[in-house]
Amino acid sequence: MSRQYEKLRKCYEYCRSVTEFQPRVGLILGSGLGNYAKNMKIECVIPYGDIPGFPVSTVKGHAGQFLLGYIGDVPVILMKGRVHYYEGYSMEEVVLPIRLMKLLGIEVLFLTNAAGGINRKFCTGDFMMITDQISNFVPSPLIGENVSELGDRFPDMTHIYDIRLQKLIQKIAEEEQIPIQKGVYVQSSGPNFESPAEIRMFATLGADAVGMSTACEALAARHAGIRVCGISCISNMASGISEEDFCDLDVQAVADRRSREFELLVTQVILKLDSVHQ
């Protein structure tokens, strides 16, 4: 048993000592989107700090707890607050929550985040369904000894974001008349915002939005055989694209403006997962 897997098992055993709840879907709430939890029938709350060896979120607005319960009849584990690489954690620690949710039973991971818009056709407040990603600007979470209990040494990443889940998101967005963009997400390390030159580079590489999370989580999930989908809320236009002052950036205000549509879209996708077969 690898050192990583041994640590993971200890986290799992603690959670199982607290609850036998078996989630099917993992949902990670990004910055400004934490209010979604009110849509759940909560069966159990596990603070990150109670789990032995588990990283604790230090970012304002990230509550740092697992909520286990139901959205409709679908058993879900919700991460209210994620862990970021820029907080000083190793990438192994950053993706520990993903691997723990896999052991607890999830088959689908739904990622959300607040992101900076690079595509000049986007506007602040837009939703972007993630179709692909660029993660070369942060270390891969798969570096080091492979956790063979979870996946192969060299996993295929041709379709990180599940094609069928993308079609489901698009279908529901159309049915509910929720405008949604599509694009490629690039992860930077943070915590600083990117320079205009870096944003121009990302645009040249084909990125449509940039943030400081998500891509590493998607890689770890795919390594473990979890199906992945993701939606970014464009909280601002990136440096050089807009003249906005990032010091005054209010992610929560943007999220609040689109909260009803976000909650509706996420809920309907989760409720209709049975219509999408692997």
Backbone as CSV, one residue per row, in Angstrom:
resi,resn,N_x,N_y,N_z,CA_x,CA_y,CA_z,C_x,C_y,C_z
1,MET,0.856,-1.197,0.000,0.000,0.000,0.000,0.887,1.240,0.000
2,SER,0.645,2.168,-0.940,1.446,3.381,-1.022,1.165,4.301,0.163
3,ARG,2.110,5.206,0.429,1.934,6.168,1.519,0.696,7.018,1.288
4,GLN,0.502,7.464,0.028,-0.667,8.286,-0.293,-1.961,7.535,-0.003
5,TYR,-1.987,6.274,-0.428,-3.223,5.506,-0.264,-3.485,5.192,1.208
6,GLU,-2.419,4.982,1.961,-2.578,4.730,3.395,-3.201,5.948,4.089
7,LYS,-2.735,7.144,3.724,-3.311,8.377,4.282,-4.764,8.519,3.863
8,LEU,-5.043,8.220,2.617,-6.399,8.287,2.086,-7.332,7.333,2.827
9,ARG,-6.846,6.143,3.096,-7.663,5.145,3.810,-8.004,5.622,5.222
10,LYS,-7.079,6.308,5.871,-7.348,6.821,7.219,-8.453,7.878,7.178
11,CYS,-8.413,8.733,6.146,-9.482,9.723,5.975,-10.818,9.026,5.740
12,TYR,-10.783,8.015,4.899,-11.998,7.255,4.575,-12.566,6.573,5.823
13,GLU,-11.693,5.950,6.583,-12.155,5.230,7.778,-12.780,6.177,8.787
14,TYR,-12.224,7.399,8.912,-12.843,8.364,9.812,-14.246,8.718,9.325
15,CYS,-14.359,9.030,8.046,-15.681,9.404,7.498,-16.687,8.271,7.683
16,ARG,-16.241,7.042,7.492,-17.143,5.902,7.663,-17.491,5.675,9.134
17,SER,-16.668,6.179,10.034,-17.004,6.083,11.461,-18.092,7.091,11.831
18,VAL,-18.260,8.115,10.963,-19.243,9.164,11.207,-20.562,8.864,10.495
19,THR,-20.456,8.311,9.282,-21.666,8.071,8.491,-21.463,6.928,7.510
20,GLU,-22.532,6.215,7.217,-22.519,5.173,6.194,-23.123,5.674,4.894
21,PHE,-23.401,6.974,4.826,-24.028,7.558,3.642,-23.184,7.272,2.402
22,GLN,-23.841,6.854,1.321,-23.171,6.455,0.089,-23.504,7.455,-1.027
23,PRO,-22.646,8.440,-1.275,-22.947,9.422,-2.319,-22.698,8.854,-3.707
24,ARG,-23.449,9.363,-4.654,-23.244,8.989,-6.052,-22.575,10.109,-6.837
25,VAL,-22.850,11.354,-6.439,-22.332,12.530,-7.135,-21.535,13.379,-6.165
26,GLY,-20.382,13.865,-6.607,-19.612,14.844,-5.858,-19.788,16.205,-6.499
27,LEU,-20.029,17.220,-5.687,-20.234,18.578,-6.189,-19.303,19.516,-5.427
28,ILE,-18.455,20.229,-6.160,-17.544,21.196,-5.533,-18.023,22.603,-5.849
29,LEU,-18.272,23.375,-4.806,-18.760,24.742,-4.972,-17.589,25.715,-5.028
30,GLY,-17.551,26.522,-6.091,-16.491,27.502,-6.247,-16.769,28.779,-5.482
31,SER,-15.820,29.712,-5.580,-15.936,30.994,-4.882,-17.248,31.690,-5.238
32,GLY,-17.960,32.134,-4.204,-19.195,32.869,-4.409,-20.420,32.012,-4.634
33,LEU,-20.237,30.688,-4.732,-21.354,29.805,-5.061,-21.785,28.928,-3.879
34,GLY,-21.329,29.275,-2.694,-21.549,28.437,-1.516,-22.984,28.318,-1.056
35,ASN,-23.873,29.193,-1.525,-25.260,29.146,-1.058,-26.078,28.007,-1.646
36,TYR,-25.488,27.272,-2.594,-26.241,26.187,-3.233,-26.679,25.121,-2.220
37,ALA,-25.966,25.016,-1.127,-26.239,23.962,-0.147,-27.684,23.967,0.350
38,LYS,-28.351,25.102,0.258,-29.734,25.173,0.741,-30.670,24.294,-0.087
39,ASN,-30.219,23.842,-1.251,-31.039,22.986,-2.108,-30.979,21.521,-1.688
40,MET,-30.151,21.211,-0.707,-29.964,19.828,-0.281,-30.782,19.477,0.954
41,LYS,-31.159,18.221,1.028,-31.645,17.651,2.280,-30.420,17.013,2.942
42,ILE,-29.886,17.684,3.944,-28.593,17.285,4.516,-28.774,16.188,5.571
43,GLU,-28.001,15.129,5.386,-28.017,14.002,6.327,-26.848,14.055,7.315
44,CYS,-25.720,14.635,6.864,-24.519,14.632,7.704,-23.581,15.750,7.267
45,VAL,-22.914,16.375,8.231,-21.903,17.405,7.957,-20.579,16.941,8.562
46,ILE,-19.520,16.968,7.754,-18.189,16.590,8.244,-17.229,17.758,8.000
47,PRO,-16.847,18.502,9.035,-15.851,19.564,8.859,-14.508,18.975,8.447
48,TYR,-13.819,19.643,7.520,-12.526,19.138,7.075,-11.557,18.955,8.244
49,GLY,-11.630,19.882,9.201,-10.694,19.835,10.316,-10.855,18.624,11.217
50,ASP,-11.998,17.926,11.104,-12.219,16.733,11.922,-11.605,15.480,11.309
51,ILE,-11.242,15.548,10.032,-10.720,14.378,9.325,-9.204,14.329,9.507
52,PRO,-8.663,13.243,10.041,-7.217,13.162,10.307,-6.384,13.355,9.044
53,GLY,-5.456,14.317,9.091,-4.545,14.541,7.981,-5.153,15.211,6.772
54,PHE,-6.377,15.724,6.913,-7.068,16.324,5.774,-6.747,17.814,5.686
55,PRO,-6.492,18.346,4.483,-6.196,19.779,4.349,-7.414,20.640,4.655
56,VAL,-7.189,21.767,5.293,-8.272,22.663,5.685,-8.223,23.913,4.828
57,SER,-9.362,24.298,4.255,-9.440,25.491,3.425,-9.196,26.740,4.264
58,THR,-8.333,27.626,3.754,-8.007,28.859,4.489,-8.548,30.107,3.797
59,VAL,-9.262,29.933,2.693,-9.734,31.073,1.899,-11.068,31.576,2.435
60,LYS,-11.184,32.895,2.579,-12.424,33.514,3.027,-13.555,33.133,2.078
61,GLY,-14.686,32.710,2.652,-15.832,32.323,1.847,-15.875,30.842,1.533
62,HIS,-14.816,30.114,1.889,-14.797,28.665,1.695,-14.978,28.020,3.078
63,ALA,-16.174,27.492,3.329,-16.546,27.051,4.679,-15.693,25.896,5.181
64,GLY,-15.273,25.006,4.286,-14.420,23.905,4.702,-15.164,22.764,5.354
65,GLN,-16.163,22.228,4.641,-16.903,21.087,5.182,-17.549,20.281,4.056
66,PHE,-17.675,18.990,4.310,-18.443,18.112,3.444,-19.887,18.111,3.921
67,LEU,-20.819,18.255,2.996,-22.231,18.080,3.286,-22.697,16.847,2.527
68,LEU,-23.270,15.892,3.232,-23.768,14.680,2.602,-25.285,14.655,2.721
69,GLY,-25.939,14.424,1.601,-27.392,14.417,1.626,-27.962,14.204,0.245
70,TYR,-29.178,14.690,0.041,-29.886,14.407,-1.206,-30.257,15.688,-1.945
71,ILE,-30.103,15.628,-3.261,-30.708,16.595,-4.162,-31.771,15.815,-4.914
72,GLY,-33.033,16.079,-4.592,-34.097,15.190,-5.049,-33.892,13.843,-4.395
73,ASP,-33.788,12.790,-5.208,-33.511,11.452,-4.690,-32.062,11.036,-4.917
74,VAL,-31.236,11.959,-5.397,-29.860,11.622,-5.745,-28.942,11.869,-4.548
75,PRO,-28.216,10.833,-4.098,-27.284,11.017,-2.981,-26.032,11.766,-3.422
76,VAL,-25.734,12.849,-2.722,-24.671,13.772,-3.140,-23.750,14.067,-1.965
77,ILE,-22.465,14.224,-2.264,-21.528,14.788,-1.293,-21.056,16.119,-1.862
78,LEU,-21.239,17.165,-1.095,-20.954,18.522,-1.543,-19.752,19.058,-0.783
79,MET,-18.778,19.562,-1.518,-17.634,20.237,-0.897,-17.949,21.717,-0.816
80,LYS,-18.203,22.193,0.388,-18.452,23.617,0.593,-17.123,24.260,0.949
81,GLY,-16.395,24.623,-0.091,-15.036,25.127,0.079,-14.026,24.101,-0.387
82,ARG,-13.180,24.496,-1.323,-12.144,23.594,-1.829,-10.794,24.022,-1.273
83,VAL,-9.778,23.212,-1.544,-8.401,23.505,-1.134,-7.629,23.903,-2.389
84,HIS,-6.809,24.943,-2.286,-6.076,25.452,-3.439,-4.568,25.229,-3.286
85,TYR,-3.899,25.086,-4.402,-2.448,24.932,-4.428,-1.764,26.161,-3.828
86,TYR,-2.328,27.351,-4.090,-1.684,28.588,-3.612,-1.751,28.760,-2.103
87,GLU,-2.549,27.933,-1.428,-2.596,28.012,0.032,-1.366,27.384,0.685
88,GLY,-0.519,26.788,-0.129,0.713,26.198,0.388,0.658,24.695,0.524
89,TYR,-0.448,24.105,0.126,-0.563,22.651,0.164,0.129,22.034,-1.048
90,SER,0.593,20.803,-0.895,1.116,20.076,-2.045,-0.046,19.706,-2.958
91,MET,0.261,19.429,-4.216,-0.804,19.037,-5.133,-1.444,17.721,-4.698
92,GLU,-0.670,16.877,-4.075,-1.216,15.630,-3.518,-2.310,15.928,-2.494
93,GLU,-2.079,16.939,-1.651,-3.079,17.313,-0.648,-4.289,17.983,-1.286
94,VAL,-4.036,18.785,-2.339,-5.123,19.510,-2.997,-6.164,18.552,-3.565
95,VAL,-5.709,17.408,-4.102,-6.655,16.471,-4.729,-7.082,15.345,-3.791
96,LEU,-6.597,15.367,-2.549,-7.032,14.355,-1.579,-8.555,14.303,-1.447
97,PRO,-9.258,15.455,-1.411,-10.717,15.387,-1.313,-11.377,14.640,-2.470
98,ILE,-10.836,14.778,-3.679,-11.399,14.084,-4.838,-11.275,12.577,-4.647
99,ARG,-10.101,12.158,-4.223,-9.852,10.730,-4.046,-10.668,10.157,-2.891
100,LEU,-10.865,10.968,-1.858,-11.704,10.528,-0.745,-13.150,10.350,-1.205
101,MET,-13.652,11.282,-1.993,-15.024,11.156,-2.486,-15.181,9.917,-3.364
102,LYS,-14.125,9.561,-4.108,-14.147,8.336,-4.910,-14.318,7.112,-4.009
103,LEU,-13.546,7.047,-2.932,-13.665,5.909,-2.013,-15.037,5.861,-1.352
104,LEU,-15.608,7.037,-1.117,-16.928,7.086,-0.481,-18.043,6.681,-1.441
105,GLY,-17.731,6.658,-2.760,-18.709,6.082,-3.678,-19.099,6.895,-4.899
106,ILE,-18.539,8.115,-5.092,-19.048,8.931,-6.206,-18.656,8.330,-7.562
107,GLU,-19.545,8.536,-8.525,-19.320,8.116,-9.908,-19.151,9.319,-10.826
108,VAL,-19.723,10.461,-10.413,-19.685,11.689,-11.200,-19.187,12.822,-10.314
109,LEU,-18.289,13.652,-10.865,-17.816,14.844,-10.159,-18.259,16.073,-10.945
110,PHE,-18.984,16.958,-10.277,-19.478,18.206,-10.882,-18.654,19.339,-10.291
111,LEU,-17.821,19.957,-11.113,-16.928,21.021,-10.677,-17.515,22.386,-11.015
112,THR,-17.449,23.328,-10.094,-17.831,24.707,-10.384,-16.736,25.633,-9.873
113,ASN,-16.643,26.802,-10.468,-15.638,27.770,-10.038,-16.024,29.166,-10.503
114,ALA,-15.378,30.149,-9.928,-15.407,31.515,-10.440,-14.138,31.699,-11.256
115,ALA,-14.272,32.270,-12.457,-13.127,32.355,-13.351,-13.063,33.720,-14.022
116,GLY,-11.871,34.046,-14.513,-11.689,35.263,-15.288,-11.902,34.975,-16.768
117,GLY,-12.647,35.819,-17.427,-12.924,35.612,-18.838,-11.773,36.064,-19.720
118,ILE,-11.338,35.179,-20.614,-10.292,35.501,-21.592,-10.913,35.734,-22.968
119,ASN,-11.888,34.915,-23.309,-12.587,35.050,-24.579,-13.317,36.396,-24.619
120,ARG,-13.023,37.205,-25.608,-13.578,38.558,-25.671,-15.073,38.558,-25.992
121,LYS,-15.630,37.415,-26.353,-17.066,37.316,-26.584,-17.824,37.093,-25.270
122,PHE,-17.085,36.804,-24.195,-17.713,36.582,-22.897,-17.966,37.911,-22.196
123,CYS,-18.896,37.861,-21.224,-19.183,39.015,-20.375,-19.180,38.578,-18.916
124,THR,-18.922,39.507,-18.026,-19.012,39.214,-16.599,-20.410,38.706,-16.266
125,GLY,-20.461,37.591,-15.543,-21.741,36.976,-15.196,-22.116,35.804,-16.076
126,ASP,-21.394,35.605,-17.190,-21.676,34.459,-18.064,-21.359,33.143,-17.362
127,PHE,-22.075,32.086,-17.756,-21.694,30.724,-17.413,-20.893,30.159,-18.586
128,MET,-19.886,29.360,-18.274,-19.128,28.663,-19.302,-19.055,27.183,-18.967
129,MET,-19.619,26.350,-19.811,-19.447,24.909,-19.654,-18.025,24.555,-20.082
130,ILE,-17.294,23.868,-19.224,-15.905,23.522,-19.524,-15.882,22.318,-20.465
131,THR,-15.253,22.495,-21.619,-15.150,21.417,-22.598,-13.777,20.751,-22.592
132,ASP,-12.769,21.475,-22.122,-11.411,20.947,-22.043,-10.614,21.866,-21.133
133,GLN,-9.362,21.518,-20.904,-8.568,22.313,-19.967,-7.098,22.295,-20.333
134,ILE,-6.380,23.278,-19.761,-4.923,23.363,-19.848,-4.404,23.416,-18.414
135,SER,-3.566,22.450,-18.059,-3.112,22.369,-16.658,-1.595,22.423,-16.534
136,ASN,-0.902,22.759,-17.633,0.560,22.711,-17.634,1.228,23.743,-16.736
137,PHE,0.464,24.725,-16.255,1.057,25.804,-15.464,1.039,25.526,-13.959
138,VAL,0.552,24.342,-13.594,0.651,23.861,-12.210,1.144,22.415,-12.255
139,PRO,1.737,21.909,-11.177,2.214,20.521,-11.182,1.053,19.539,-11.331
140,SER,1.300,18.460,-12.033,0.283,17.421,-12.146,0.078,16.743,-10.790
141,PRO,-1.176,16.472,-10.402,-1.423,15.760,-9.149,-1.017,14.287,-9.218
142,LEU,-0.619,13.835,-10.407,-0.243,12.435,-10.584,1.264,12.217,-10.497
143,ILE,2.027,13.290,-10.281,3.475,13.161,-10.117,3.776,12.395,-8.839
144,GLY,4.815,11.562,-8.900,5.188,10.766,-7.738,4.697,9.339,-7.864
145,GLU,4.759,8.623,-6.766,4.324,7.224,-6.781,2.854,7.133,-7.186
146,ASN,2.564,6.268,-8.151,1.186,6.126,-8.603,0.333,5.435,-7.545
147,VAL,-0.859,5.964,-7.313,-1.811,5.310,-6.415,-2.556,4.282,-7.260
148,SER,-1.952,3.092,-7.380,-2.466,2.074,-8.296,-3.848,1.585,-7.893
149,GLU,-4.196,1.752,-6.611,-5.530,1.353,-6.167,-6.620,2.218,-6.801
150,LEU,-6.223,3.402,-7.296,-7.181,4.314,-7.915,-7.147,4.285,-9.431
151,GLY,-5.953,4.168,-10.018,-5.883,4.239,-11.471,-4.513,3.902,-12.016
152,ASP,-4.407,3.940,-13.348,-3.187,3.567,-14.059,-2.113,4.645,-13.954
153,ARG,-0.880,4.240,-14.181,0.254,5.163,-14.150,0.117,6.257,-15.213
154,PHE,-0.339,5.878,-16.422,-0.424,6.830,-17.535,-1.870,6.886,-18.051
155,PRO,-2.752,7.588,-17.335,-4.169,7.614,-17.725,-4.418,8.485,-18.958
156,ASP,-5.372,8.060,-19.778,-5.761,8.806,-20.973,-6.572,10.032,-20.570
157,MET,-6.262,11.188,-21.166,-6.984,12.422,-20.868,-7.596,13.031,-22.135
158,THR,-7.953,12.158,-23.082,-8.562,12.644,-24.319,-9.886,13.357,-24.036
159,HIS,-10.675,12.777,-23.151,-11.980,13.366,-22.806,-12.053,13.543,-21.293
160,ILE,-11.400,14.586,-20.791,-11.432,14.840,-19.351,-12.859,15.161,-18.911
161,TYR,-13.529,15.993,-19.708,-14.914,16.380,-19.405,-15.842,15.530,-20.258
162,ASP,-16.649,14.734,-19.583,-17.475,13.718,-20.213,-18.387,14.313,-21.295
163,ILE,-18.311,13.760,-22.494,-19.072,14.282,-23.630,-20.576,14.186,-23.382
164,ARG,-21.026,13.082,-22.826,-22.464,12.906,-22.585,-22.974,13.878,-21.525
165,LEU,-22.161,14.132,-20.521,-22.556,15.097,-19.499,-22.586,16.513,-20.072
166,GLN,-21.668,16.818,-20.974,-21.699,18.128,-21.639,-22.997,18.291,-22.423
167,LYS,-23.399,17.254,-23.126,-24.639,17.317,-23.907,-25.845,17.507,-22.998
168,LEU,-25.806,16.858,-21.820,-26.897,17.015,-20.860,-26.970,18.450,-20.347
169,ILE,-25.826,19.029,-19.996,-25.792,20.423,-19.533,-26.349,21.349,-20.604
170,GLN,-25.899,21.145,-21.836,-26.355,21.987,-22.939,-27.864,21.848,-23.146
171,LYS,-28.370,20.624,-23.079,-29.791,20.364,-23.283,-30.630,21.054,-22.210
172,ILE,-30.216,20.935,-20.966,-30.975,21.540,-19.872,-30.900,23.056,-19.940
173,ALA,-29.732,23.584,-20.287,-29.598,25.041,-20.430,-30.559,25.566,-21.494
174,GLU,-30.688,24.835,-22.583,-31.610,25.245,-23.645,-33.061,25.151,-23.175
175,GLU,-33.402,24.042,-22.498,-34.774,23.855,-22.022,-35.175,24.931,-21.022
176,GLU,-34.242,25.312,-20.163,-34.533,26.299,-19.123,-34.234,27.720,-19.577
177,GLN,-33.807,27.860,-20.823,-33.489,29.167,-21.407,-32.428,29.904,-20.579
178,ILE,-31.397,29.156,-20.233,-30.263,29.716,-19.503,-29.099,29.867,-20.475
179,PRO,-28.688,31.069,-20.792,-27.558,31.250,-21.713,-26.285,30.636,-21.129
180,ILE,-25.549,29.913,-21.955,-24.309,29.305,-21.468,-23.275,29.282,-22.588
181,GLN,-22.067,29.691,-22.257,-20.947,29.632,-23.190,-20.257,28.271,-23.070
182,LYS,-19.377,27.982,-23.983,-18.551,26.781,-23.922,-17.096,27.190,-24.092
183,GLY,-16.189,26.493,-23.412,-14.804,26.868,-23.602,-13.803,26.057,-22.808
184,VAL,-12.544,26.430,-22.981,-11.399,25.764,-22.363,-10.964,26.563,-21.135
185,TYR,-10.749,25.852,-20.042,-10.344,26.460,-18.774,-8.847,26.224,-18.573
186,VAL,-8.126,27.253,-18.170,-6.712,27.098,-17.849,-6.510,27.406,-16.371
187,GLN,-5.736,26.556,-15.698,-5.439,26.774,-14.281,-4.067,27.398,-14.128
188,SER,-4.015,28.509,-13.407,-2.743,29.102,-13.000,-2.569,28.848,-11.512
189,SER,-1.379,29.090,-11.011,-1.123,28.728,-9.617,-1.757,29.696,-8.629
190,GLY,-1.838,31.027,-8.998,-2.280,32.009,-8.030,-1.238,32.169,-6.934
191,PRO,-1.528,32.939,-5.866,-2.785,33.632,-5.618,-2.919,34.969,-6.347
192,ASN,-1.838,35.418,-7.000,-1.923,36.682,-7.737,-2.749,36.490,-9.009
193,PHE,-3.437,37.561,-9.406,-4.070,37.542,-10.720,-2.985,37.607,-11.796
194,GLU,-3.336,37.170,-12.981,-2.373,37.072,-14.069,-2.084,38.446,-14.675
195,SER,-0.916,38.591,-15.296,-0.557,39.831,-15.983,-1.224,39.853,-17.360
196,PRO,-1.376,41.021,-17.959,-1.933,41.086,-19.319,-1.158,40.217,-20.313
197,ALA,0.163,40.169,-20.182,0.969,39.350,-21.098,0.649,37.865,-20.917
198,GLU,0.460,37.447,-19.676,0.104,36.047,-19.429,-1.266,35.723,-20.006
199,ILE,-2.203,36.656,-19.875,-3.536,36.438,-20.443,-3.458,36.333,-21.965
200,ARG,-2.635,37.159,-22.603,-2.460,37.062,-24.055,-1.876,35.701,-24.432
201,MET,-0.949,35.214,-23.626,-0.368,33.892,-23.869,-1.442,32.806,-23.749
202,PHE,-2.239,32.873,-22.701,-3.294,31.875,-22.512,-4.274,31.892,-23.686
203,ALA,-4.619,33.094,-24.154,-5.534,33.210,-25.289,-4.928,32.568,-26.539
204,THR,-3.625,32.788,-26.741,-2.940,32.193,-27.889,-2.964,30.674,-27.819
205,LEU,-2.896,30.133,-26.600,-2.915,28.689,-26.406,-4.314,28.089,-26.552
206,GLY,-5.336,28.951,-26.588,-6.695,28.455,-26.798,-7.577,28.478,-25.568
207,ALA,-7.146,29.147,-24.500,-7.957,29.202,-23.280,-9.034,30.275,-23.391
208,ASP,-10.193,29.978,-22.829,-11.313,30.918,-22.816,-11.557,31.519,-21.436
209,ALA,-11.082,30.853,-20.393,-11.257,31.339,-19.019,-10.107,30.831,-18.169
210,VAL,-9.797,31.591,-17.107,-8.665,31.243,-16.253,-9.081,31.275,-14.789
211,GLY,-8.506,30.354,-14.016,-8.760,30.323,-12.584,-7.634,29.627,-11.856
212,MET,-7.827,29.403,-10.560,-6.755,28.881,-9.710,-7.108,27.532,-9.094
213,SER,-7.989,26.790,-9.761,-8.410,25.486,-9.229,-8.871,24.613,-10.386
214,THR,-9.609,23.564,-10.068,-10.426,22.786,-11.005,-9.663,21.819,-11.908
215,ALA,-8.676,22.299,-12.674,-8.013,21.417,-13.635,-7.318,20.256,-12.936
216,CYS,-6.634,20.540,-11.838,-5.948,19.466,-11.103,-6.959,18.481,-10.517
217,GLU,-8.102,18.992,-10.078,-9.155,18.134,-9.524,-9.721,17.218,-10.602
218,ALA,-9.912,17.782,-11.801,-10.430,16.982,-12.915,-9.445,15.882,-13.295
219,LEU,-8.151,16.190,-13.287,-7.137,15.177,-13.607,-7.172,14.022,-12.606
220,ALA,-7.237,14.363,-11.325,-7.274,13.325,-10.296,-8.539,12.484,-10.406
221,ALA,-9.650,13.130,-10.738,-10.916,12.410,-10.884,-10.871,11.440,-12.048
222,ARG,-10.353,11.885,-13.186,-10.276,11.002,-14.349,-9.321,9.850,-14.098
223,HIS,-8.224,10.126,-13.418,-7.286,9.058,-13.042,-7.992,7.972,-12.252
224,ALA,-8.961,8.389,-11.426,-9.676,7.446,-10.563,-10.940,6.886,-11.226
225,GLY,-11.158,7.212,-12.503,-12.300,6.656,-13.210,-13.621,7.362,-12.967
226,ILE,-13.569,8.572,-12.434,-14.781,9.352,-12.177,-15.125,10.151,-13.425
227,ARG,-16.390,10.206,-13.774,-16.854,11.046,-14.883,-16.946,12.493,-14.407
228,VAL,-16.516,13.428,-15.240,-16.366,14.826,-14.817,-17.153,15.769,-15.725
229,CYS,-17.787,16.761,-15.105,-18.327,17.900,-15.849,-18.042,19.157,-15.037
230,GLY,-18.122,20.319,-15.689,-17.786,21.533,-14.966,-18.392,22.781,-15.578
231,ILE,-18.697,23.750,-14.715,-19.220,25.042,-15.142,-18.462,26.148,-14.412
232,SER,-17.984,27.116,-15.172,-17.364,28.314,-14.606,-18.372,29.454,-14.623
233,CYS,-18.366,30.258,-13.578,-19.085,31.523,-13.576,-18.043,32.614,-13.826
234,ILE,-18.183,33.333,-14.923,-17.199,34.367,-15.260,-17.424,35.559,-14.329
235,SER,-16.584,35.647,-13.311,-16.765,36.671,-12.270,-16.179,38.014,-12.670
236,ASN,-15.297,38.001,-13.659,-14.646,39.229,-14.140,-13.981,38.910,-15.465
237,MET,-13.669,39.927,-16.225,-12.852,39.730,-17.415,-11.391,39.855,-17.008
238,ALA,-10.544,39.011,-17.579,-9.155,38.896,-17.146,-8.353,40.160,-17.442
239,SER,-7.192,40.238,-16.830,-6.320,41.399,-16.940,-5.972,41.693,-18.407
240,GLY,-6.152,42.936,-18.796,-5.881,43.327,-20.171,-7.086,43.194,-21.075
241,ILE,-8.052,42.389,-20.679,-9.303,42.254,-21.429,-10.268,43.346,-20.991
242,SER,-10.181,43.691,-19.705,-11.064,44.698,-19.125,-10.251,45.655,-18.272
243,GLU,-10.802,46.809,-18.022,-10.137,47.798,-17.175,-10.606,47.693,-15.722
244,GLU,-11.329,46.612,-15.368,-11.824,46.446,-14.003,-10.668,46.433,-13.009
245,ASP,-10.891,47.009,-11.845,-9.919,46.996,-10.761,-10.136,45.741,-9.938
246,PHE,-9.175,44.819,-9.980,-9.337,43.550,-9.266,-9.382,43.727,-7.757
247,CYS,-8.865,44.838,-7.266,-8.913,45.078,-5.820,-10.360,45.220,-5.341
248,ASP,-11.223,45.620,-6.247,-12.626,45.818,-5.888,-13.521,44.684,-6.390
249,LEU,-12.880,43.609,-6.841,-13.624,42.490,-7.419,-14.540,41.862,-6.375
250,ASP,-15.821,41.755,-6.698,-16.804,41.177,-5.784,-17.412,39.940,-6.430
251,VAL,-16.750,38.812,-6.208,-17.198,37.554,-6.800,-18.599,37.204,-6.322
252,GLN,-18.866,37.460,-5.037,-20.174,37.103,-4.477,-21.293,37.873,-5.157
253,ALA,-21.064,39.143,-5.473,-22.098,39.953,-6.121,-22.448,39.396,-7.490
254,VAL,-21.425,38.956,-8.237,-21.668,38.365,-9.556,-22.409,37.045,-9.411
255,ALA,-21.960,36.208,-8.449,-22.605,34.915,-8.226,-24.055,35.091,-7.802
256,ASP,-24.314,36.070,-6.943,-25.684,36.316,-6.478,-26.603,36.676,-7.637
257,ARG,-26.064,37.423,-8.590,-26.872,37.868,-9.732,-27.338,36.694,-10.585
258,ARG,-26.527,35.633,-10.634,-26.884,34.480,-11.454,-27.255,33.260,-10.624
259,SER,-27.459,33.431,-9.318,-27.627,32.282,-8.417,-28.841,31.420,-8.754
260,ARG,-29.968,32.061,-9.093,-31.174,31.275,-9.376,-30.953,30.360,-10.570
261,GLU,-30.358,30.912,-11.640,-30.113,30.113,-12.840,-29.060,29.040,-12.578
262,PHE,-28.031,29.402,-11.808,-26.996,28.417,-11.480,-27.589,27.244,-10.711
263,GLU,-28.369,27.541,-9.697,-28.960,26.482,-8.877,-29.898,25.603,-9.704
264,LEU,-30.673,26.219,-10.567,-31.586,25.466,-11.418,-30.822,24.546,-12.360
265,LEU,-29.788,25.065,-12.988,-29.008,24.286,-13.948,-28.323,23.104,-13.271
266,VAL,-27.636,23.363,-12.169,-26.929,22.287,-11.460,-27.912,21.235,-10.964
267,THR,-29.013,21.672,-10.378,-29.996,20.732,-9.838,-30.573,19.851,-10.934
268,GLN,-30.963,20.437,-12.046,-31.571,19.658,-13.125,-30.584,18.673,-13.741
269,VAL,-29.324,19.059,-13.845,-28.307,18.129,-14.352,-28.191,16.926,-13.421
270,ILE,-28.115,17.188,-12.122,-27.970,16.100,-11.159,-29.206,15.194,-11.163
271,LEU,-30.377,15.787,-11.251,-31.619,14.988,-11.231,-31.771,14.124,-12.479
272,LYS,-31.150,14.542,-13.574,-31.333,13.824,-14.840,-30.119,12.999,-15.251
273,LEU,-29.232,12.732,-14.303,-28.037,11.946,-14.625,-28.388,10.548,-15.107
274,ASP,-29.501,9.998,-14.626,-29.882,8.647,-15.047,-30.214,8.568,-16.532
275,SER,-30.460,9.716,-17.162,-30.753,9.719,-18.592,-29.474,9.633,-19.428
276,VAL,-28.322,9.723,-18.748,-27.039,9.696,-19.435,-26.293,8.442,-18.997
277,HIS,-26.020,7.573,-19.945,-25.340,6.316,-19.616,-23.886,6.405,-20.049
278,GLN,-23.047,5.760,-19.289,-21.607,5.811,-19.557,-21.279,5.085,-20.849
